[in-house]
Amino acid sequence: MAHTAVVSLQQKLQEVLKGDNSRYPALRQVISSWHAFLEDSLSIRNAPEEVEHLEKQVKYMATELLGSIDLYELKKSRTGFYPKSWEEFQKEVVTAGSDSIKAYLMKVMNARNDNDALPTLDTVESDSECSPHLQATVLDLDNDLMTVKFRLIGPPSKLDVVSIVGMGGIGKTTLARKVYDDIYMEHHFYIRAWITVSQMHQHREMLLGILRCFSLVNDNTYLKSTEQLAEQVYKSLKGRRYLIAMDDVWDTTAWDVVKRSFPDDKNGSRVILTSRLANVGIYASSGSPPHYMQCLSMDHSLKLFNLKVFGMETCPLELEKATKQIVEKCQGLPLAIVVVAGFCSKISKTENCWEDVAHKIGLIVSRETEECMDLLALSYKHLPHHLKPFFLYMGAFPKDFEISVSRLIKLWIAAEFLEDTFEMDFEEVAEGYLKDLIDRSLIMVKKRTSSGKVKTCEVHDLLHDLIIREAWKERSIYFTKSNVILSPSVASFEHRIIFNFHRASSTRFENFYGNQPSLPYASSFLCFGRDGTPGSCSQVDSFITFTNFTWLTVLDICFQPFDHLPCEIWQLSSLRYLALASFTVLPPSICELRYLQTLIRYSHQASICLPAEIWDIKQLRHLYFRKCCYFPNIQSEQKDYPGKSSHSNLALTRLPTFSYYLGEFSHSNLSLTKLQTLSYITFGSIKSCIFKGMPKLKKLGIRESEEEHLTAKKMSRKLKKLALLEKLDTLKCFFIKPWIRKECDVFPPTLKKLTLRGCQLPWNQMTILCMLPELEVLKLKDYAFQGSEWESTDERFQQLKFLLLDGTDLIDWIVSSIQFPKLESLVLKNCYCLSEIPDDVVEIPTLQFIELYHCSPSVDASANRIQEEQHSMGNDDLVVRIHKFYNSET
């Protein structure tokens, strides 16, 4: 789409110019004007056709320029030839297109304030999610009803707004309508009004909608000004206890313009507001938390489906299995359940027929009623331009795929969707965009980290179908799901996301390409297994050899093993994200990937030596090796091969020894100033000269290697060097032998998350961790501390919110609540010897969650007792969960 093309063009220009802003000022000025227009075009409603035409022009020109710069870079890197035609081309394109763009731009901007051009909407009849499919539907909303009713008739006496937030089709309007129509509400409130606001709201129409509900509209009413109508609404409500329902609100402006007509007489008046956008609900509620609607449980989904299909009858036994499959595919979304149930009620009630339905849910919903897909599409159409490519990229993942947020953000950055900003890192901006998409009910949170951040997320299947549909309509991103040649009809797409679900054993990669030798415009290659998880793709080696992915920025085949890495990978000069499985050698040619931001090796095999050339990749942000990596003996490299002989380096990187000294290598070259993640490295790789060149490192993982023979004293000295990392907030340290600590200040004070494994420290040395003033998350695994008794006497964890004990011989834990004043979550795993959870833990005022995995029966019993006692005291906020299976993800 246009915004993505312009942002990518701006980033590419910055790379080419290398900070020299004196070059091509006219070109940069034109591009800036395009960007400013696109940022503002959502607010221009009066000339939609002109806006759409202009966006297409901007998109075309930005894509052409981006392609020419890429071609220039490619020719220059491979031949050293400086194509003079590039300057001529960019001048020609800008000159030819600028006049027409300026003319259209003036026309669009002049239309912005033309209020007469605005269409008149009847807000009472505007779109909302209360479609005919849901209006007559009886959803099981008992808990939601009780919660919302209590907030409407309970305290406080001042005017209060109850916001109902959730994705499209989840039943917000249905819930609000059931509450609004409740007989008790009719008697409790003296006057009530219901208006549907929609995206194209107008102040005047909202006021008229309220007055219509009061039967106060006549011919003279339409002659009044907006200010007079606002005054009439105010006077009609003054002194009365009223209930106003505002359905389908899309922005805070709609609330701002109408709230002045709602008097607060401290008599218990209320406003119900429904929205897909969490920020709108939070804004209008003014301190009162919104009521977030969740998808239906499996039981409630089955109940709704059966009611729609069989009425008062029961589901036939032979259809129960197929019915569950169908309902599972609907993922608890009432809109999908009702539409599919309506379809199933019309077809043959046979097992084979219904199993076929289970595999075609999305197709059935879109065919049965275009209204349903259009209803979901409203959320997409309301997105700001800069968020659309981030949402569309979610279509690169299979349906029902639980997406790692860490991985997603790295892919977004690699796709060049983000604008450069000096105030925030790309990762911080991307996290904000993810939160925005979640708040807009377009992405569902699946899991959260121990610190409360989103760990994994998912897109509802119907929204996934919407992504594919909208991406095709806008001709912005193209997805292929199998080994099929990209057709000529999609040649104009600016991005092509390619991923494979699985490969049949008889299929060869050559079939993917037919007679075409390359796919020059592919931007990402993501490989997934048969079940949707990242998986292997046989013959990827020959695939990369055969193919020329000239502009590929993402290559993610993280579970495809290689005996050797194909040399063709290093010719993908535009790569920014590279995730591979096992390989034994990382050659010096890695430096050819000068734009590389993320390098991942998913393998538990032997440690990998990082070649000295790794320091040449200045754009590196994340280095992740699941097993371990280590920095080489650079002096030996200098002596063994003066150039870049692949033979000498291959021999070098297989060296079994671990020696770390710098020799003649320049200290000034040891800098990766953008690196944020380095995991895992050996203790021997901890060097002052190395860490001084990583000023932005935030996450670090360290593994003790069996080849290392470091004493506990030396390891302590190594850890003290972490103080050089001023941005470090997350640290994982894995030991294979006991660490006897004598120093007290071995960990940097900036740490917020710390994981220790296998160091076998005595419990009385917990004071070392109490000294960390910012520590919020502490995970102690596999006898990180050992001993039968832990008596917390002098320790006080001032900021700790999450504590995990996983694998310990602890029997008696004596603790006081004042030692964990902010603890929110306590997780115990494999604590077979522990006698019980200390009673004083319950006295911690902030404690919300206790979770047990594979603990002793006495610990389980104490947890159950704690929960019962808390419930009897009216404390329902404390959640206790007991699992008898092991969960290794915490």
N, C-alpha and C positions, 0 to 999 in steps of 0.2 A: 504494500500500500504506500501511498505518497509519503506519509510521515516517516515510515521506516526507510524509504529510499533516500530521503533528504538527510536523516540522521546518519545513515551509513556513509553518504557522500561527505558530510562534514567531518566525520572521523577519518575517512580516507585522506581528505585534504590535509588534516593535521599531521597524519603520518608522513605524507609526501613532503610537506613544507618544513617539517621538523622544527616547529616553533617560529619560523621566519614568516611573520605576518605581513611583510612588505610585498610579498609576491602575490600576484593575481588578486588585487583588491576589488576589482569590478566583479570578478567571479564570486568571491566570498560575500560581497554585498548582496548580489542577486540571490544567492543561496540562503542568506539570512532572512531576506524578505519572504522567500518561499516558506521558510520555517515559521516565521511570525504569523503568516496568513493561516497556515495549517493549525497552529495552536489556537487560533481565534475562530476558526470556521464553524465550530460546533454551535457557537452562540448566534450565528447568522441563519435565521430561519426563513427570511423573507424571499430569498432567491435560491432555492434548493437546486434547480437545474444548473444555474450558473456556477454555483459552488462545486457541484459534482463534475462539471466540465473542466473547471479550473484545476481541481484536484488531479484529474486524469492527465492534464497537460504537465503539471508539476511533476507528477510521478514519472511520466515518460522522459522528460528532460533530465531529471535526477538520475534515472536508471541508465540513460545513455551516457551521461558524464561519468557515472560510477564505472560503467563497463570500459570506457576509454582509459580511465586512470588505471584500472586493473590490467588492461592490455599493455599499457605503457610500462608498468612495473614489471610485468612478466617478461617482456622483450628485453628490458634493461638488465634484469637479473640473469637471463639465460644467454644473451648475446653481447651484452655491453653496448648495444646499439641505442643511440638516443633518437627516438622518433620525433623529428621536428613537427610532423603532422599532428601530434597531440595538441600542441598549443593552438594550431590553426583550427583543429576540430572543436576544441572547447570554446574558442571565440565565436566560431560559426554557429554553434548550437545556441549559445547564450544570446547572440545578436538576433538570430532568427526567431527565437521564442520569446524574448523579453517584451517586445512590443505587444504581442497578442495577450500575454499574461498580464501586463500592466493594464490593458484596456478592460479585460475581464475583472481584474482586481478592483478597479475603480467602480465598476458597475455593481459588484457584490457589496462593497463597503458602503456605497450610497444607499443601498436597499436596507441596510441594517436598521436604521432608525425610522423607516417608513412604516409606521404603525398601521396605516390603512391597508397595507399589503398582508397583514397578518390574517390568517383564516379565523373565522369565528367558530368556536367549538362549543358544543353543548356538553359541559362537563359531566352532567348527570348520565349521559349516554356514552361517555368516553370508555376506551378500553380499560379493562382491569382483568385480573386473573380469575374473576368470578364468571368464567365462561359457562355456557349452557351445560357443559359436561360436569361442572362442579356445583352449580347452583342447587341442583336437586339432590346432591350427594350427601349422605349422612356419614360424616367421618367420625371416627372414635376420638373425640377431642375433649374427653371428660377432664383430664388433668389441666389441659390448656384453658378450658372454660372456667374451671374453678379458680385458677391463678388470675386470669384477666378479670373475672367478676369481682374477686376480692379487692383488686386494685381499683376497680371502678367505684365500689360502694364503701370501701374501708377508708382509713386515714390516708393522706392528710385532708383537712377541710379546704385548703387552698386549691385553686385551679391546678389540675395535674394532667399531664399527657401520658397516655399508655401507648407506646409504640410496639407494633407487631412486625417483626423483621424475619425474612426468609426468602429463599429462591422462588422464582416464578413457578406456579403450579403446585406449591406445597400446601396451600389451603389458608393463606393469610386472610383473604377476603371472606372465605367461608366461615372462619372462626369469628372474625369481626361481625359478620352479619348475624351469626347465631347469638352472639352476645347482645347485639343491638336489638334484635327482635325478641329477646327473652321477656316474658311477661313481667318479671320482677323489675326489669329495667324500665318498662313502660310506666310502672307505678312509682319507682324511685325518682326518676327525672321528670320534671314538669314539662320539658320541651326537648325535642330531639330532632336532629337533622343528619342526613347522609349525603355526602357528595363524593364523586369520583374525580380525582384531580388530573391524573395522567401526565405524560411528558410535556405536552403543549398547553400547560395550564395558563389561565388568564385570571387576574384578580377579579375582574368584573363578573365573569361567568361563575366563579366560585361563590361569590356573594349572592348572585341570583339563584344558584342552586340551593343555598341555605334558606333563602326566603321562600322558595317554592315549597320546601318541606313544611314551612309554617303557614302555607296558603295565603301569603301576603303579597302575591305578585298579580298585578293587573296592568292595563295598558300604560298607566302613568308611571309605573315602576321602571319600564324600559327607557323612559325619557330622562331618568335621573342620572347624574354623573356617578363615577365610581366612588368618589368621596361621600356622596349622599347615600349611596347604597351601603357603604361601610358603617355609616352612622345609624342607618335604619336597622342593620343587623345588631349593632351594639345595643340599641334601645330595646330591641325585641328580646334580648337575652338578659338585660340588666335586671337584677333582683330575683332571677329565677335560677333554679338548679337545672342545668342543661347538660345534654350529651351530644357532642358533635363527632361524627365519624368522617374522617378524611381518608379515603381509600386510594391506593396506588400513587403515592407521593414520590417524586423522583429527585427533587432537589430542595435545599433549605430555603430557597427564595419563596417557594409556594407557601411555606409556613410563615415566613417573615411578613409577607404582605397581608395575610389574613388574621394573624394572631391579635392584631390591635383591635379587632372587632369582637374579641372574646373577653368580657369583663370578668374580673376576679373578685367575687363578693364573699369569698371564704365560706361558701355554702356547699362545698363538695362537688362542684361542677367538674366535668371531665371531657377530654378529647381522646378519641381512639384514632390512631394514625397507622396505616399499613404501608410498608415500603420494602423494596428489595435491598435497599442501601442502608447498611448499619449506621453510617455517619449521619444520615438524615434522621433516623430514629433517635440516635443519641443526642443530636442537636435539639430536636423538638422536645425531648423529654426533660431537658434541663436538670440533669442530675439523677433522675430516675432511670434505672437500667431498662433497656428495651426487653420485650419478651421475644426470645429467639425461637422460632418454630423449627422442629427437627423432623426429618423424614420418619415415616411410620415404621414401627417395628414389623418383623416378619408376621407375627400373629395378627396384628391390626391390619396389615396389608392383605393377608389371606381373608380376613373377615370382610373387608371392603370389597375385594374381588368377588368372593362367593355371593355376597349380597347383590351385587350388580348382575351377576350371571344367573344365579339359581334362585334368587329371591329368598323365600322362606324355606326352600328345600335345601338338603345337604348335598355337598359335592359327591358325585359317584366315586366309589373306591378306586376304580380303574383310572380315574383322572387325577387323583390326588398328587401323584409324583409329577405329572406334567404341569399341574396347576402351581405347585411350588416352584418349578423351574421358571414359569412365566412370571410369577410374582417377584422372585429374586431378581430377575432382569429389570424389573421396574424400579428397583432400588429404593422402595419406600416413598416414591413421589406420587401423591394422590392423582395428579393429572394424568400421568402415564397409566396408572392402574385402571382408572375409570375408562379411558379411551380403549385400552386393550380389552378390558372386560366387555365393553360394548361390542367390539369386534368378535370376541369369542362367543357372545350370546347369539350371533347370527350364523355361525358356521357349524359344521358337523362336530358333535361332541364325541370325538374319538381320540385315543391316545396319540396316534401318529400325527393327526392334524394339529393337535395342541402342542406337541413337541416341536413341530415346524414353526408354530407361532413364537415359541420361546427363543428361537434363533433369529427372529426377524422383528423384534420389538420396535426398534427405531424406525424401520421401514413402515410398519403398520401404523405407528403414531403419525408419521408424516403424511401417509396416504389417506388415513381415515379422516383427518381434519387438518387442513393447512392452518387453521386458526390456532391450533396448539403450538405448532412450530413458530408461528408468527408471535405468539405470546411470549415464548422463550427468547425470540430474536429481539424483543424490545430491550432486554438487558444489554445485548451486544451493541445495538444501534445507539444506545445512550452512552456508551463508553467514550471517553476522550480519545483522540487520535493516538496519543502516545501509548495507551494501554492495549489497543487492539492487536498489535502484533504479538504481544506477550500472551494474550489469551489464545490467539490462533495457533501459536506454537504448541499448545497443549495437545493439539491433534496429532502431533508426531508420536505420542505415546498410545499404546493400544487401549481399548476400552477396559474398564475395571482394573487398570494398572495403578498401583500405589506408588506415587512419584516421590522420589527423594527430593526434598526442597533444596538441599545443598547442591545436588546434581543439576536440578532445574535452573537455579540461579546462574551456575557456571555456563550452562548452555545458552541462556538468554544473553549473557555478556558476550559469549563467543559469536553469537548471531548478530552482534553490533546493533542491537535495538536501543541501547542506552545512550543518552547524551552525556558528554563529558562535563563534569562539574568539579569545581575546586573545593567545594564545601564538604562533599561526601564521597566516599568510595563507591564504585559501581555496585558492590555487594550490598551496601546500605540502601542505595536507591532501589535496587531490585527487590529487596525485602519489603520496602515500602509499597512498591507496585503489587507485590504478591498480597500484602495485607489489604490493599485497595480492592483487588479482585475477589478476595474472600469476603470483605465487607459488602461487596456488591452481589453476593450470593451466587457467584459464577464458579467458584472453586470451593470444594469441601475439605475441611481439615480432617485428617485421619488420625494422626498421632502428633503429640507434642514432645519436645525435649524436656529433660529434667529442669531446665531453666525457664520453661514455659513457651519457648518459641515453637513455631510450626516445624515439625520434623518431616512428615509426609503429607501429601495431599492427593486429591482425586477429582476428576471431572465426571459429573453424572453422564450416563450414556446418552441421554437425549441432548445434552449440551455438547457432547462429543460429536453427535450427528450434525448439530447446528454449526459447529466449527468447520466441519468438512464442507457443508453447504455454503456458508458465508465465504470461506476461503476460495471456493470455486467461483462464486458469483463475482467476487471482487478481483479475481485473477491475481491473487497476491502470494499464496503459498500452495504448493501442490504436494499431495501425499500419495505415495504408492505403498501398497501393503504386501506385494509379492514381487517375484522376479519378472516383471513385465516392462518392456521397453517404453520409455516415455514417448507419447505420441506427438506428432508435429503440431497438433491442435493446442498443445500447452507450451509451445516454444516461447511465447511472450511472457510467461510467468517470471517474476523477478526472483523468486525463491522456489526451490524444490526440496522438500524434506523427504528423504528416501529411507525407508526402514523395512526390514524383512521380519515377518512373524516366525516363519520356519521354512525349511527347504526340504523338498522331497529328495530322497537319496538318488533318484535317477536324473535329477535336474542338474545341469551344469551352469556355471555362472555365465558362460558365453551366451546362453539363451536369453539372459537378461538384456543383452544389448543388440541382438539380432545382427544387422549389417552395420550398425553405427559403432564407430571405434571409441566414442567417448560421450560423456554427458557433461558438457562444459559449464552448465549453469547450476548444477547440483550444489547445494550449500551445506547439507548435513546428511551424514549416513549414520543411522542408529540401528543396531542389530538387536532383535529380541528373540527369545526362545518361544517354543510352541505355546507355553502358558502365559506369554506376555512378559515374562521376566527377561532381563538382559541375558541373552544366550548366545550360543555358538552358531556360527554360520560356516559350514564346511567350504573349503576351497577359497576362503577369503584371500589367501596368499595369491592364487592365480587371478582372482578377481581384481586385486589392486594392480597386479602386473599388467593385466589386460586393459585396464581402464585408465583414463586420464582425467581425474577429477580436478581440473585446473583451478577452480575457485572454491574448492571444498574448505569450509571453515571448521566443521565438526566431523570427527571420525571416532565413533564410539562402538567398538567391538570388544568390550571389556571381558568377555568370557571366551574369546577365540584364542587358543594357544598357538604359539609360533615356536618353531625350533630356531628360526632366525627371523629378524624383522625384514620384510621386503624393502629393498632400497628405494622402490617407487614412493614409499611413504615420505621420504625426505624431499621429494620433488613437489609435494603439496605445500607450496610456499605460503599459502594463505591460511593454513591450519592455525586455529586458536585453541582448539580443544582436542586432545588425543587421549583416548582411554583404551588400553589394551589389556590382554590377559598375561599369560606367562611368556617371558623371553629371558634369555640368559645374558644378553649383552645389549647395552645401550651405546651405540657407536658415536664417535665424535661428530658424525654428520647430522646429529640432532640439532646442531647450531644453524642448519639451513632453515629451520622453522623459526624464523626470527620474530614472528608475531605470536608465537605459542604462549598461551596464558595458563593452561591447565594440562598437566601430564599425570596420568593415573596408570598404575600397574596393579591389577587385581590378581594377585597370586601369593600363595603361602610358600612358594619355593625359595630357593637360596637368595641371599641378599645380593643386591645389584650395586655395582660401583658406578657412581656418577662421573662421566668424563669431565675433564677440565673445561670442555667447551660449553658445559651447562651454564657457565657464568656469562656466556655471550648472549644468552636469550634474555634480554632486559625486560621483556613484557611478562615474564613468568609471575603468576599470582598464586598458583596452587601446585604443589608437588606432593603426590600421595602414592606411597608404596606400601601395600598391605603387609608384606613381610618386613622388609627393611632396605635401606640404601645407605651408602657411606661415601664420603668424599675421598678422592684418590690421593696417592702419593704423587703429588704434582711434580716434585723434583725428578722422580724417575721418568715421568712422562717427557719432561724436557730433554732428558738425556737419551731416552730410548728412541724418540722419533721427533726430529725437528719440525716436520711438516704434519700432515694429517694422514699418515699411512694407516690404512685400515687394518693391515696385518699386525703392526706393532700395538695398536690400541686394543684389538681383540685379545691379544695375549695379555695385555696389561689389565683389562677389565675382568679377567678371570683369575687374577692374583688371589690366592687364598689368604694372604697375610693382610693385617690391618695396621698400616703405618700412616701417620699423619704429620707431615711437616712440609713447609711451603717452599723450601729451596729458593730457586731464583724467580719464582712466579711473583709478579707484581701485586702488592696488596691492593692497589687501586682498582685492579680488575675484579677483585672479589666483592662484587656488589650486585645484589638483586633487590633493588629498592622498592619494587612493587610486590614482592613475595609476602603472602599472608598466611599460607599453610605449608608446613613442612612436616611430613609424617610418613613413615617412621624413619629415624636415623639411629645410628649406634651411639653409645656414650663416647666412643673415641672420636666421633665427628664433631663433638662440642669443642669448638675453638673460638677464642676471642676474635681472631681475624675474620672468621666466617660470620659470626653473629653481628659484628659491627657493620657488615654490608647488607643486613636485613632489617632496616629500621622499622618496617611496617608489619613484621611477623606477629600474628595474633594467635595462631594455633600451632602447637609443637607436640610431636609424639616421639618418644625415645624408647628403644628396646635394647636391653642388654644382650649382647651377642655371645654365643658360646666360645667364639674364637678370641674374644677379648679376655684379658686376665687383669682386670682392674680391681684394686683393693677398694674397700668401702671408703677409705680416706680419699682416694683418687676420684671416686664417683661423686663424693660430696664436693670436691673442688670443681669438678665438671659442672655440677648443678648450680653452683654459685655463679658461674659465668652467665647463667640465664638472666641475671640482673641487667645485662647489656641490652636485653630485648624490652624496651620501654613500653611497647604496645601489647606484650604477651598477656593474654587473659585465659587461655585454655592450654592445659598441659596434661599429657598422659605419660606415665613412667612405668615401664614393665621390667621387672627384675627376674632373674633366674636363680639367684642365690641371695642369702640374707645380706641386708645392708645395715651395718652397725653405724648409726649416726652419732656424731659427737658435736658437730656445729649446730647452732640453733637457727641460722638464717640462710639455709641453703636454697629456699624457694623465693622467687621474686615476689614482692608485695603487690604486684598488679594482678595476680591471678584471681579469676572469678570461678573457674571450673578446674578441678584437680581430680585425676584418676590415678591411683596407685595400685600396683598389682605385684604380689609375690615378694615384697621387700622384707616381710617378717619382723617388723619393728615391734618392740614391747608397747603395751597400751599406755604406759606412763610417759611415752614420748609423743603423745598427741599434742603436747604443748607447741610443737613445731608448727602445727597447722593452725592453732589458735592465733598465732602471730600474723596470719595473713588477713589484713583488714578488709579486703574486698571479697573474700571467698563466699560464694553463694551455693555452689554445688560441690559435694565431696562424695567420691565413689571409692570405696575400699574393697578390692577384689582379691580372691585367692591368697588369703593369709597376708594381706598387706600389713596387718597388725595381728599379733598372736599373743595368747595367754588366756587363762581361764577367767580373769576378772578385769573389768574396766570400770574403775571408779573415777568418775569425772568430778574432780575437786576444784582445781584452780582454772581448768579450761573454760573459756567462754567464747563461743562462736557468734560474734556479734551480727554477722550478715547472712549466716548459713540458712538456706531455704530448702535444700534437698540433701538428704543423707542416705547413702546406700551401703549396706554391709552385705557382701556376697562372698561366702566361703570363709568361715572362721571357726576357731575352737572355743570361742567365748561362751562362758557358762553364766556368769553373774554380771549384769550390767547395772551399775548404780549411778543414777544421774539425777540432776535437779533441773527443773523447768527453766530456771534463770540462766542455765548454760546454753540454751538454744532459744533465745528470745524471739527469733523470726522464723523458726523451722515450720515449713508448710507440708512437706512430704517425707515420710519415713518408709524406706523399702528394705526388706530383709529377705535375702536369698540364701538357701543352703546353710542356714544357721541351725544345724542339727543338734548342737550341744546347748544352745541357749535355753535357759529355764523359762523365762517369761519376758514380756515387754514391761519395762519399769512403769509403775503406776504414775510416777511424776511426769512421764512423757505426755500424758493426757492433759496436764495442767498448762502445757504450752498454749498460749491463747491463739496463736496463728495456725496451729496444726489443722490441716484439712484432710489429710490422706495417709492411711497406713496400708501397705500392700505386702503380702507375704507369698514367697515361692519356696516350696520344699523346706519348710521349717519343722521343728519338732512339734508333736501334738500339744505339748504344754504351752508353746508360743501361740499356736492357733487358738487354743482355749482362752488364753489371756486376751487375745485380740477380740474374740467374740464377746468376752465379758466387758471389755472396755466399750465396745459399741453399744451393748445393751444398757450399760450405765449411762452413757451419754444420751441415748435416746430417751431414757426415763427422765432425764433432767431437761428434756426439750431441745437438746443440741442435735439437730438432724444434719448439720453441716459436715460433721466428721464422717468420712467414707472409709470403710474397712473392707478390703478384698483379700481373699485367701485362695491361692492357686495351688494345685497339686502337681502342676507341670512346670517345667523350667522355661523361662523366657530369657534369652541371652541378649536381648536388644537394649536393656536398660543401661 
